[in-house]
Structures are given as C-alpha cells and as structure tokens.
Amino acid sequence: MSVIAFILLGSVVLLPAAALWALRWAAAAGQFRCPDKAALLPFDESEPVGIETDCILGGNRR
C-alpha cells in the first residue's frame, strides 16, 4: 500500500475515534449538564444579554 492509502485509512479510523472519545469525555465531565447557564457565560455588565454593543458592518452603537 502506498503512503496515501495509510493516511486515508488512518484518518477514516482515527479522526472519528478521537471525536467519539472527546464527546464521551465531555459527557463524563459534566459539560452538557446546564446548557442554558453555559450559554450566558460570555455576557457580563459591560455587554448584557439582548443588547447590541458592537458596530460590526455599520451597526448602530447604543
């Protein structure tokens, strides 16, 4: 077999295996327990939920 065949076979086996391992780790570590609370983590007093504070592509700044 050529080197390309080994690379393709390895990617078909190793990449999905790594993704499944990461999903299992996240579930075991409790990363999916409270998605509603996790969705609010990027927000604070300087950028509250529901209020646009940036000016990307000519948006209005409040």
C-alpha positions as CSV (number, residue, x, y, z in Angstrom):
1,M,0.0,0.0,0.0
2,S,1.1,3.5,-0.6
3,V,1.6,6.2,2.0
4,I,-1.5,8.0,0.8
5,A,-3.6,4.9,1.5
6,F,-2.2,4.6,5.0
7,I,-3.0,8.3,5.6
8,L,-6.6,7.9,4.3
9,L,-7.2,4.8,6.3
10,G,-5.8,6.4,9.4
11,S,-7.9,9.4,9.0
12,V,-11.1,7.3,8.5
13,V,-10.4,5.4,11.7
14,L,-8.5,7.8,14.0
15,L,-10.5,11.1,13.5
16,P,-13.9,9.6,14.3
17,A,-12.4,7.7,17.2
18,A,-10.9,10.9,18.6
19,A,-14.3,12.7,18.1
20,L,-16.2,10.0,20.0
21,W,-13.6,10.0,22.8
22,A,-13.9,13.8,23.2
23,L,-17.7,13.5,23.2
24,R,-17.6,10.8,25.9
25,W,-15.1,12.8,28.0
26,A,-17.3,15.9,27.8
27,A,-20.4,13.9,28.9
28,A,-18.5,12.3,31.7
29,A,-17.0,15.6,32.9
30,G,-20.5,17.2,33.0
31,Q,-20.0,19.7,30.2
32,F,-23.6,19.1,29.0
33,R,-25.4,19.4,32.3
34,C,-26.6,23.0,32.2
35,P,-26.6,24.4,28.6
36,D,-28.8,27.3,29.4
37,K,-26.4,28.6,32.1
38,A,-23.4,28.0,29.8
39,A,-24.9,30.0,27.0
40,L,-24.9,33.1,29.2
41,L,-21.2,32.8,30.3
42,P,-19.9,35.3,27.7
43,F,-22.1,38.1,28.9
44,D,-21.4,40.5,31.8
45,E,-22.3,44.0,32.9
46,S,-20.4,45.6,30.0
47,E,-22.2,43.5,27.5
48,P,-25.6,42.5,28.8
49,V,-27.8,39.8,27.3
50,G,-30.0,41.1,24.5
51,I,-28.3,44.5,24.0
52,E,-26.1,45.0,20.9
53,T,-22.8,46.7,21.9
54,D,-20.7,46.3,18.8
55,C,-20.5,48.2,15.5
56,I,-19.8,45.4,13.0
57,L,-20.7,46.3,9.4
58,G,-22.1,49.7,10.2
59,G,-24.5,48.7,13.0
60,N,-25.7,51.3,15.5
61,R,-23.9,51.5,18.8
62,R,-26.1,52.1,21.8
